[in-house]
C-alpha cells in the first residue's frame, strides 16, 4: 500500500504575485495606489518647478492622441508639388552622377606592390 505524504504548498509564488499586484496598484489610481504609497512602492508626482511652469505654453496647439478633434489643413497648390518633384528629380540625377563617378573611380586597378631594393 503506497504511502502519500501531504505536500506543502510553497508561499514564494503567492508572495511574488502579491508583490507584483501591489507594484501594479501603484501605477493605478484609487485605493490600490493609497496602499502602494503606504507600503513605499508608489510615489506621488511632484509639482513642476517655477521656471518649468513659466516656460510651458498656457494653451497647446496640438491635437491630443486618440481625440476626435479635427482641424482643417491648408491644401498646397499643384504648382508646389510640381516644384518639389522637379527638385527631387534634379537631386536624383545628381546622386546617380556621383554614384557613377564613384563606381568608375573604384574600378581602377590596384597599384603594383612596392619593389624592395636588394643589397
Beta strands, then each sheet from edge to edge (+ up, - down):
end
